[in-house]
């Protein structure tokens, strides 16, 4: 997973919404959605909550 994807994932785990993450990381919402989709594909999950749980369980974020 790229460093940018890990940044996005950390913010998802912290409970940020897509618009909040986009603003924080200076990304368009479209670009952010692409990152989120890629993260979910790599973690083999179907939604943001599952991505957060998988990230915490696997130690990707702390």
HELIX and SHEET records of a PDB file:
HELIX    1   1 UNK A    3  UNK A   13  1                                  11    
HELIX    2   2 UNK A   18  UNK A   25  1                                   8    
HELIX    3   3 UNK A   29  UNK A   43  1                                  15    
HELIX    4   4 UNK A   48  UNK A   58  1                                  11    
END                                                                             
